[in-house]
Amino acid sequence: MTRMTTFGLAAGMALGVFVYGHSRTLHAQQPSATEIALPPDYRDWKLVSVAQENGLNNDIRAILGNAVAIEAFRNNVRPFPDGSVIVRLAWRYQSSPRNDAVFPAPQSFVAGPATNVQISVKDSRRFAETAGWGYGQFEGGKPVQTPGLAKACYGCHAKLQTLTPGADYVFTDYSH
């Protein structure tokens, strides 16, 4: 009987430690009210558009949207409904040596090293200070912890809104 009691206590303590540790791990992974998490399935979302930026960033981009955002893009619904999530993947663009060997001059540019992933999340209550949009950036799969990042993102999106009031702070148009 003593062995069973000792075993039961030990098993109960081990389970308690596991549950406590697991719940702390889960809690640590939950973003705060203004933080943005990168959805695990975002690479499976539908393509909204592609873009190339010359100059400072010198990158190519794929802009993806979750189902809510895609529906709004396709039907030209503005403002975007809460729950819309737009993700921008960016890579340095570079000439393709393999393709360049076939053609007489460089003409095929492809994705090089990844630069970052940016995310915009529409939640009017959570992000009321930034017109309902929350912003995040990830490098190497980890969130960029730069203080004021969301406000800096919002600053540029707000400039767009003054130029194009119907854009709902979104730079990208849907490519049909």
C-alpha positions as CSV (number, residue, x, y, z in Angstrom):
1,M,0.0,0.0,0.0
2,T,2.8,2.4,0.9
3,R,4.5,1.7,-2.5
4,M,1.2,2.5,-4.3
5,T,0.8,5.7,-2.4
6,T,4.4,6.7,-3.1
7,F,4.0,5.8,-6.8
8,G,0.7,7.7,-6.9
9,L,2.2,10.8,-5.3
10,A,5.2,10.6,-7.6
11,A,3.0,10.2,-10.7
12,G,0.8,13.0,-9.6
13,M,3.7,15.3,-9.1
14,A,5.3,14.4,-12.4
15,L,2.0,15.0,-14.2
16,G,1.6,18.4,-12.3
17,V,5.1,19.4,-13.4
18,F,4.4,18.4,-17.0
19,V,1.1,20.3,-17.1
20,Y,2.6,23.4,-15.5
21,G,5.5,23.4,-17.8
22,H,3.4,22.7,-20.9
23,S,0.9,25.4,-20.0
24,R,3.8,27.9,-19.4
25,T,5.2,26.9,-22.8
26,L,1.8,27.5,-24.5
27,H,1.4,30.8,-22.6
28,A,4.8,31.9,-23.8
29,Q,3.8,31.3,-27.4
30,Q,0.7,33.4,-27.2
31,P,1.2,36.9,-28.6
32,S,0.2,39.9,-26.5
33,A,-2.7,42.1,-27.5
34,T,-0.6,44.1,-30.0
35,E,1.8,41.4,-31.2
36,I,1.2,39.4,-34.3
37,A,1.9,35.7,-34.8
38,L,2.8,34.3,-38.2
39,P,0.1,31.8,-39.1
40,P,1.6,28.3,-39.5
41,D,-0.2,27.7,-42.9
42,Y,0.4,31.1,-44.6
43,R,2.6,29.5,-47.3
44,D,-0.5,27.6,-48.5
45,W,-2.7,30.8,-48.9
46,K,-3.7,32.1,-52.3
47,L,-1.7,34.6,-54.3
48,V,-2.9,38.2,-54.3
49,S,-0.2,39.6,-56.5
50,V,3.6,39.8,-57.1
51,A,5.8,42.9,-56.9
52,Q,9.4,43.9,-57.5
53,E,11.1,46.8,-55.8
54,N,14.2,48.4,-57.1
55,G,16.4,50.6,-55.0
56,L,16.9,50.2,-51.3
57,N,15.2,46.8,-50.9
58,N,16.0,45.4,-54.3
59,D,13.6,42.5,-53.9
60,I,10.8,40.5,-55.4
61,R,7.7,39.8,-53.4
62,A,4.7,37.4,-53.3
63,I,1.7,38.8,-51.5
64,L,-0.7,36.2,-50.1
65,G,-4.0,36.4,-48.4
66,N,-6.1,34.3,-46.1
67,A,-9.6,33.3,-47.3
68,V,-11.2,36.4,-45.8
69,A,-8.7,38.8,-47.5
70,I,-8.9,36.9,-50.8
71,E,-12.7,37.2,-50.8
72,A,-12.4,41.0,-50.2
73,F,-9.7,41.4,-52.9
74,R,-11.7,39.4,-55.5
75,N,-14.9,41.3,-54.8
76,N,-13.2,44.7,-54.3
77,V,-14.6,45.0,-50.8
78,R,-13.2,48.0,-48.9
79,P,-12.8,48.4,-46.1
80,F,-11.4,44.9,-45.6
81,P,-13.4,42.9,-43.1
82,D,-12.0,42.0,-39.7
83,G,-10.2,38.7,-40.0
84,S,-8.4,39.7,-43.2
85,V,-4.7,38.7,-43.1
86,I,-2.2,39.7,-45.8
87,V,1.3,38.3,-45.9
88,R,4.2,39.7,-48.0
89,L,7.1,37.4,-48.6
90,A,10.3,39.0,-49.9
91,W,13.5,37.7,-51.5
92,R,16.5,39.4,-53.0
93,Y,16.1,39.0,-56.7
94,Q,19.0,37.7,-58.8
95,S,19.8,36.6,-62.2
96,S,19.5,32.8,-62.8
97,P,22.9,31.5,-63.9
98,R,21.2,28.3,-65.3
99,N,18.8,30.3,-67.4
100,D,21.5,32.8,-68.4
101,A,23.6,30.0,-69.8
102,V,20.7,29.2,-72.3
103,F,19.8,32.7,-73.4
104,P,22.1,35.3,-75.0
105,A,21.7,37.8,-72.1
106,P,20.4,37.8,-68.5
107,Q,16.7,37.8,-68.7
108,S,15.4,35.4,-66.0
109,F,15.4,36.8,-62.5
110,V,14.6,34.5,-59.6
111,A,14.2,34.5,-55.9
112,G,17.5,34.7,-54.0
113,P,18.0,34.7,-50.3
114,A,14.8,35.5,-48.3
115,T,14.8,38.9,-46.7
116,N,11.7,39.0,-44.5
117,V,8.0,38.2,-44.2
118,Q,5.6,41.1,-43.3
119,I,2.1,40.6,-42.1
120,S,-1.0,42.8,-41.8
121,V,-3.9,41.7,-39.7
122,K,-7.3,43.5,-39.8
123,D,-8.9,43.6,-36.3
124,S,-10.7,46.9,-35.7
125,R,-10.8,46.5,-31.9
126,R,-7.4,45.1,-31.3
127,F,-5.6,47.6,-33.5
128,A,-7.9,50.7,-33.2
129,E,-4.8,53.0,-32.9
130,T,-3.6,52.0,-36.4
131,A,-6.9,52.2,-38.2
132,G,-7.8,48.6,-37.5
133,W,-4.6,47.1,-38.9
134,G,-1.9,45.4,-37.0
135,Y,1.6,45.0,-38.5
136,G,4.4,42.5,-37.9
137,Q,7.7,41.5,-39.5
138,F,9.6,38.3,-39.4
139,E,13.2,37.5,-40.3
140,G,14.4,33.9,-40.3
141,G,11.0,32.8,-39.0
142,K,11.4,35.0,-35.8
143,P,9.5,38.2,-35.1
144,V,11.5,41.4,-35.4
145,Q,11.3,43.1,-32.0
146,T,12.1,46.6,-33.1
147,P,10.3,49.1,-30.8
148,G,7.7,51.1,-32.7
149,L,7.7,48.8,-35.8
150,A,3.9,48.7,-36.1
151,K,3.7,52.5,-35.8
152,A,6.4,52.9,-38.5
153,C,4.5,50.5,-40.8
154,Y,1.3,52.4,-40.1
155,G,3.0,55.7,-41.0
156,C,3.6,54.6,-44.6
157,H,0.2,53.0,-44.9
158,A,-1.5,56.2,-43.6
159,K,0.3,58.2,-46.3
160,L,-1.1,55.8,-48.9
161,Q,-4.6,56.3,-47.4
162,T,-4.4,60.1,-47.9
163,L,-3.5,59.5,-51.6
164,T,-6.0,56.7,-52.2
165,P,-8.7,56.9,-49.5
166,G,-10.5,53.8,-50.8
167,A,-7.4,51.6,-50.3
168,D,-8.1,50.8,-46.6
169,Y,-4.3,51.2,-45.9
170,V,-3.4,48.4,-48.3
171,F,-0.8,48.9,-51.0
172,T,-1.5,45.8,-53.1
173,D,-4.2,45.5,-55.6
174,Y,-5.5,42.1,-56.7
175,S,-3.9,40.7,-59.8
176,H,-6.6,39.1,-61.9
